[in-house]
Amino acid sequence: MNLDKASEIALETWIGRAQEPGAIVGILQRGSVISWNAIGFATMDRTAEHLGLQSVFYVASLAKQFTGACAALAEDADMLRGQDQIRKYLPELSVAFDGVTIEQLLHHTAGTPKADPLAAALGLPVTWWDGRGLWDLIAVLKDAPALAAPPGLRHAYSNEGYWLLAAAIERASSVSFTSFARDRLFAPLRMYSSRFRDDPYAPQPNLVDGHAGGAGGLRKVQTHFHGVGDGGLLTNLEDLAQWDLFWSGNSALGPSIPARLRKGGCLKDGSRITYGWGVSVRLHRGLTIISHGGNYIGFLAKFVRFPDADLSVACLANRDDVNVDAIARDLADMALGDALDHMQPSWAETYREDARADV
């Protein structure tokens, strides 16, 4: 199928009204956007610009693989090591965190406690996170009386663990996490429109508004949350093409870091998991995928790399009532065609919440 037509069909199947905020979808290969399409506007204002290649989105948990890459860069610079305990860099953490390693945080096997109950115990409101930055989040976590589970026992997805990673990288490097990512990751990869947002008031060219869906229709939403590590990343489709090049191993950062990121973790009982350093590595219709999604108030994102086909698909939305996972999956199926075994399960069917690899 013609790739441009595939991009068009993938979006139009799921998004009907072009007059509202919407989504952009693209096929990425060797540092270029080889096909893309967009439906919708940057905001609810009818005078707003159409979504395009330069439109910048908040991509929520898609950021975790970038945090993983920063951890690998810090490790290569002898700033930290995967086997180091987190309290080496954050000694203010309670003794409950003894035994928790950097690598366990990356794989979500650290047993990190949830922040909401800790915030409630401190008397903070339900929306306590609004207006908080990285070190505000660490302050909520640091006095946790216990972990959610012993470290290394099981995989349990944790935003809190990636806050701890960002803070550890900041302490180890003696610069802000945002600066570290800018200078050591985004600049070498020529991702010039990408940054971690650690200041909710800092201007960002081409940043679109997020919109929440509901019974009354879409409404623009705005938060002042500026935590980083688990999320916080602003990027666009053009920059994600450079990220596709990173995953190929042919970027300025070479092949060793992407290889480290895609390697799944191991539990204490010796069983393997499919979650690497900020990415899930499993199968889609017989082909290996490296993938992650993102979901935060008013925004959705999906990025899927097919290493055997040397291409990626991505979908970014500035509304949270569309199925970006299905849009990206439809696009991948059309783009890859006969390279896929359509009798084999899709990535939605190979997902496991506990991330255990099939044995």
C-alpha angles and dihedrals in degrees: 000000000000105000095222090053090048091055090050095049094046091058100038091054091063106025119054109171118065092184093074136060109289142151146287124221131190148173111227128198136165094347097313137099099236095180134008144159135185136196122193143017139288092248142357091271108106089217090059123114122263116255112266146158093290095048108120120217135188101242101190114197093009080085093072094082089052089052087050090053090050090052090052091049091050090049091051089051091053091244095122141350132225092238094052117111115246092235089066086073100026105037090165089074114105121258087258086084093059109128095022110129134200090245093052089053090051092051094042090241097116097096089235113188120244116255100217097071090044090051091049090051088054090054095250120151124257090261091047093138095063108106093013126130132198099283092044087058092049089051090058093049101041100081097045107149093213144000122254089241137352110281115266095017100106145348113259118166110244132184088183091062091058091051086057091049093052090048092049092051089049092051094043095049098038090226131091116277088240091055092045092054093044096051103034103031116019098037096052090045092048091237091150097164094051129093142144110254109229094155118053092201100050111112118248118191115235094006110159125214122253120234131200121213124221146140090295094050129251122341129184113250130198131185133178095215108133105171116141137203100050090046136332096119122139115195145139139222094264091056092046087060086062088049088054087055089051090056091051089062091236098103127102088270093060131217104296099076097050088047090054093048095054096049110108123231131251128227124220091258089060097252118138127233128204096227115099129178100323097329140083115231115198141111138296115190091331098316126105115248133193106204151157139169135209132213127178134146106303097355138082131181141179131184123181125179121199103199094185091055094038095229142097137210124212137183125190123185133187092202126064100214100077129086104243090171092059092043092053091044093052090049092049092049092052095041096049097037112160092014086076128072100225090194088067123083122273123238089264089061097045093053116110122185091216089049092221113162116237113261 
